[in-house]
Amino acid sequence: MNGRNLVMAERIERTPVAYPFRFVVAGDFAAWYDPTADGIFATLLEQIEELDPRPLFLVNLGDFAGPGTLARHEASRSTARDATGSSSRPKAPLRDA
């Protein structure tokens, strides 16, 4: 495991857990640049933020920054921050911050 994956795994390990817990599994929300897909991604994140009880984490199955450029990756991170109201670290622990 390297870089960001290691940081995220360590963050998960440090997160206190109370059982039972909830999590969200999602993917394929931005396989390529498309403003509609970006809007769907933002709406998905907003809906996750409204769940009660709030999920402990989000498992991203991939295709969130197509076509795989650094610019698209940064745009996806920005969408996550905007949708969750955080400029530094999104509220849900597993979103890529």
GIBELKA-V122906 format. One record per pair of residues at least 24 apart in sequence whose ideal C-beta (glycine too) atoms are under 10 Angstrom apart, sorted by the first residue. I is the first residue (numbers start at 0). J is the second residue. If there is no record, write none. Layout:
BEGIN
i | j
I | J
I | J
END
This chain:
BEGIN
i | j
3 | 95
3 | 96
6 | 95
6 | 96
7 | 56
7 | 92
7 | 93
7 | 94
7 | 95
7 | 96
10 | 56
10 | 88
10 | 92
10 | 93
10 | 96
11 | 55
11 | 56
11 | 92
11 | 93
13 | 92
14 | 55
14 | 56
14 | 92
14 | 93
15 | 55
16 | 55
17 | 52
17 | 55
19 | 52
20 | 52
20 | 53
20 | 54
20 | 55
20 | 56
21 | 47
21 | 50
21 | 51
21 | 52
21 | 53
21 | 54
21 | 55
21 | 56
22 | 47
22 | 54
22 | 55
22 | 56
22 | 57
22 | 58
22 | 91
22 | 92
22 | 93
23 | 47
23 | 50
23 | 53
23 | 54
23 | 55
23 | 56
23 | 57
23 | 58
23 | 59
23 | 91
23 | 93
24 | 54
24 | 56
24 | 57
24 | 58
24 | 59
24 | 60
25 | 57
25 | 58
25 | 59
25 | 60
25 | 61
25 | 63
26 | 58
26 | 59
26 | 60
26 | 61
26 | 62
26 | 63
27 | 59
27 | 60
27 | 61
27 | 62
27 | 63
27 | 65
28 | 59
28 | 60
28 | 61
28 | 62
28 | 63
28 | 64
28 | 65
28 | 75
28 | 78
29 | 61
29 | 62
29 | 63
29 | 64
29 | 65
29 | 66
29 | 71
29 | 72
29 | 74
29 | 75
29 | 78
30 | 61
30 | 62
30 | 63
30 | 64
30 | 65
30 | 66
30 | 67
31 | 62
31 | 64
31 | 65
31 | 66
31 | 67
31 | 71
32 | 64
32 | 65
32 | 66
32 | 68
32 | 70
32 | 71
32 | 74
33 | 65
36 | 62
36 | 63
36 | 65
36 | 78
37 | 71
37 | 74
37 | 75
37 | 77
37 | 78
38 | 78
40 | 74
40 | 75
40 | 78
40 | 79
40 | 82
41 | 78
41 | 79
41 | 81
41 | 82
41 | 83
42 | 82
43 | 78
43 | 82
44 | 78
44 | 79
44 | 80
44 | 81
44 | 82
44 | 83
44 | 89
44 | 90
44 | 91
44 | 94
45 | 81
45 | 82
45 | 83
45 | 84
46 | 82
47 | 82
47 | 83
47 | 90
47 | 91
47 | 94
48 | 82
48 | 83
48 | 84
48 | 89
48 | 90
48 | 91
50 | 91
53 | 90
53 | 91
54 | 91
54 | 92
54 | 93
55 | 91
55 | 92
55 | 93
56 | 91
56 | 92
56 | 93
56 | 94
57 | 89
57 | 91
57 | 92
57 | 93
57 | 94
57 | 95
58 | 93
59 | 93
59 | 94
59 | 95
63 | 94
63 | 95
64 | 95
END
